[in-house]
């Protein structure tokens, strides 16, 4: 591992540990703070969605939109399906709700 990767790795670990140890801000669930630490550690902050913003579309074989799906709340994406097809009732994204 080169020097910059080593520094980045240990910086990420330190940030994650700090976020685990510090008190959770009022109104934020402890799990949400830990998830934020994992996202920062990963170095890949996912997009934020506003309530009512389109997050996905279902299309038929001809590319025509059958149905659009919208964010139910304001939140940050903490996980998403990487499969282009999804079963009925399956999750598209895991949305960390912002309060």
N, C-alpha and C positions, 0 to 999 in steps of 0.2 A: 504494500500500500504506500503510495507516495505521500509526501508531507501534507499537501493540501487536503487529501482525503482523510488522513489521520486527524488533522485539526477539525475538519467538518464532522467526522464521526464523534469525537469526544465532545465537541460543542453541542451537538444534538443530544447526546446522553445527559450532559449537564442541564440543558434546558428542560428536558423531559423530567429529570429528577426534581428540579426547582418547581415545576408545575405540579408535581405530585405532592410536594411538601407544603407549598404555600396554601393559606386558607382559600377556600372556594369563594369567589365573589358572590354577593347577595343575589339570589334569584337564579344562580347557575348550579346545575346539578354537578356533583363531583365527577361523575363519569364523563360529562361534557368537557370538563377541564382536562382530564386525562386524554380524551380523544384529540383535543387541540394540541396537546403535547406530542402525541404521536404524529399528527399532521406536520407540525413544525419540524420534528425530528426527521421525518421522511423528506422534508424539503419540497413538498408538493401541496401547497394550499389549494384546496378545491374551490370551485365557484360557489358564490352565495346566490341564493334564490329569494326573490320577493314573493309574497303571497300572490297567487294568481298568475305567476310567470310560467310560460310553457317549459316543461322539462323533457317531454318526449312526444313522439307521434307514432301511431300505428299506420302502416301503409300496406296496401295490397300488392300483388305480384306486378302490377302495372305502375307502381309508384304513387298511386292516388292515396291521399290521406283519408283514413277511415275514422280515426279518433285521435284527438290531442289530449295529453295529460298535463295538468297544471299543478304547481306547488301549492299544498294546502296551507302552508304557513311560511313566514320568513325563516330562513335557516341556511346552514352551511352544509355542503355535501361532505359526509364523512365516509361514504362508501357508495359504490355504484356497480351495477351489473355490467360485465364486459361482454356478455352474450348478446348478439344483435337480435336474437329472437327470445321471447319470454312467454311463459305459460300464463294463462288467465289467473289473475290474482297474485302473480309473482311480483317481487320487488324490482323496481327500476333503479331507485336510489335509496340510500339511507341518509335521511335528512336530520341533522342536529338542529333542533328548534331553538331559535334565539328569542329570549324573552326580555 
